[in-house]
Amino acid sequence: MSSCSCSVLSRVVRFRQPNFGKSFLVRNLSSSSPPHPSKSSPSEEVPPPLSSPVPPLLNVVEKDLVRVQSQPYPKDDWTNVTERILSQIGRGLHRQKYHPLGMLKHRIAEFFYKNFHGRSMRSPMFSVFDNLNPVVTTVQNFDSLLVPKDHPSRNKSDCYYINQSHLLRAHTSAHQSELIQQGMNNFLVVGDVYRRDEIDRTHYPIFHQVEGVRLCGLHEVFQDEEVAKELRLFDRGESRTPGKQESHTIDAVMVMTQSLQSTLLKLVQHLFGADVEARWVDTYFPFTHPSWELEVKFNGEWMEMLGCGIMEQAILNNSGAGEKIGWAFGLGVERLAMRLYEIPDIRLFWSIDPGFLHQFKVEDPYAPISYKPISVFPSCANDISFWLPADGSFSSADFYDTVRSVGGDVVEQVSLVDEFFHPKKGQMSHCYRIVYRHMEKTLTQREANLVHDRIQRAAAKRLRVVIR
């Protein structure tokens, strides 16, 4: 791939990746080179430091505080993070050499390492950040990405809030603006993200993302000197259209779109093989325009692989890089790994069972591996029915979170199977079916009943439902 030219990186440190002995260049954030000047308001919340200390550290919910990696945060009415979720912080699955997420992260990083570099392979253009603090401010997670104040993704039902101003990041994009402010032009962010979600084999409240950002100036977009004299990146007085933002020229958007889409198509081929079938689907994101999803056909079905687009220029302007134009993408690592390694249940990624991990104990991250189930343990299914509180405070996300907190990973799936409104009582009733299955041993019905009973008591106490 032909890539845009790039100035020599200043004050870089060679970082020895734990995965497979490969070297990647990671920019020193205290670089003497001038960062992009920030246009953030001095009154904004100060974000947590970029680098997370390594475990063991304390993650716990106390009476008036939440401690995340030993850092205390005061609780308030927005606090909804649970000790179950906090207990997983610091696991670093994507940094483990013999783990499917670590192997896939390595393959993605190596693709950018090989395809974007200076005059030699020893000068990679993309920096890799895989250990950033998962605690971010609402400014980082939402405002810096132009997410509207009334957007549903801000709701307590969608995110794990530590307090009103801090939460566990809902996407790796939360680090985008601060890295650009530090002078980063080309980077990958890999990390765990946290969302309150439904419960089934493909959803888990913690998963991993790879965020990619590439910024280019005039002479990086239009590499021919004569062409660069005739063309511009920006226009004034233009209108926003489905194909471009109001401040961008159509020429700049066409070049950046070609760069973005060709890069990601080659990444797909790098992961799934040269004969993979892929297609682009137009979509909407608050932080890119135009925006697309890339789908690949897998076992005869189209699968969404990633979202991407031309970065909203306001994000770059606010981050001190207004003279550049950029593209960005984000992909879910578990979703790819489940398809690539034929892993049937997302809970398996968190397993410490040697029978699972041993299958990925290979030195070559490109080795073809198809997960072989150790055993298929039987499931147990119990129903729970209850009247909802009359004040309308019940949220299914709160119920799912309660089930996950109490039942842990023995809960395979939760589904709403019946809704009933009693006309005389004026009350609504829900019935949920909870499927229990242990990943490493047979779960007896008696054991499932004990867990189910604890869930019923917790739901009644926390959510003020009345068990039927």
C-alpha positions, 0 to 999 in steps of 0.5 A: 500500500502506498502511504502518505509521507510522514515526518520523523517521529520525535522522541519515540521509545521502542516498546517490546510487545509481550505478544510474539516478540514483535517491536512496535513504536509507541510515542512518549507522551512527554515528548519535547515536540510541541503537541497540538494546542488544546482548545478545551475549556479550563473549566472542563473535568481533568481526565484521568492519566493516560497510563493505567498502573498495572494490577494488582490494584483495588477495585471496590464499591464502598459506602461513599466511594468507588475505588478503581485501580486504587483511585477513589471517586465519590459516589452520587446518584449516577453511580451504577457500576458493580463490584462484579464489573470492577473485578474484571478491570486489569485482566488485560486479556488483549495483552496476553500472548496466548489468548485469542484476543491478544493474538488478534490484536497482534495481527491487527497491529502488525498489519498497520506496522507493515503497511504504514511506515517511513523509508524503512520498516523500522519507522512505523507511522502508527503508535499502539496504545493498549494500556490506557486508563478505562476510567474517563470523564463524560467530556472524553466519552461524549462531548469530545466526540460531539455526542448530543446531550440528549443522545440515548448512549449517555443514559444510565441504562447504557453505561457504567457510571462511577459518578456523574462526571466519570464512567468506565469508557463505553468505547476506545474513541474516548481517548481520541481527542486527548491523543490528538492533543498530545500530537498523535497523528496516526495511532491505534487504541486497544482496550476493554470497554464497558456497556450495560447490555442484554445477556446472551452468547454474543453479548457481555458487559465488557468487550474489547475494541480497536480504534484507529485514527489517521490524520493528514495535512495538505501535502500528505493528502495530495502527494504530488507537489503540482497537484497540491498547489492547485487543490485545497483541503478546506472550503468556506461557505459550502453546505453539508451533503450526504457525501461530505462535510461543509468545511471539506473539499470534495477532492480531499474527501475522495482521497481520504475515503479511498485511503480509508476504504482500501486500508480496511479492505486490505485489513479484512483480507489480512484477517480472513483471506484474499477471497473474502467477500465484503461490502460497504453500508452507509450509516450514521455516527455523531463523530464521522461524516460520511460514515460507513459500516464494513460487512463481510460474508461469513458462513453465508451470512453478512456480518458487521465488522467495523464502523468508520468514516471521515472524522468530524472536523470540529473534533480536530479543530477542538483538539488543535489539529484543525489544519488536518483532515482525518479518518477513523474506524472502530472494531470489536475484537471479540466479534472477529475472534468468535468468527475467526476461531469458531468460539461459540460463547463470548463468556469463554474469553474470560475463562481461566480453564486450561482446556480453553487457553491451551488451545491458543498456546502457539508461537505463531499468531497466524496459526489456523485454530478452530476452538474445540469444546472441551465438553458440552455441559447441560443447561438449566432454565428457570423463569422469574415473573414479577410486577413492575413498580408503578412509578415507571422506574424499572429498566430491563438493563437494570434487571440484566445487570442484577442478574449478571452481578448475582449469577455471574458467568453461570448465566448464559442467556436472559430473555423476556418471554411474556408481558402482561398488563392487569387491567384491574390492578393497573400493573405491568408484569414481566416474565424472564427466562434465565438459562444457566450453564457452567462453562467448565462443569455440569451445573445441577438444577439444585445449584441453578435454583440456589442462584435463581433464588438469590437473583429473585431476592436481589431483584426485589430489593434493588429494583422494587419489583414484586415477585409473583 
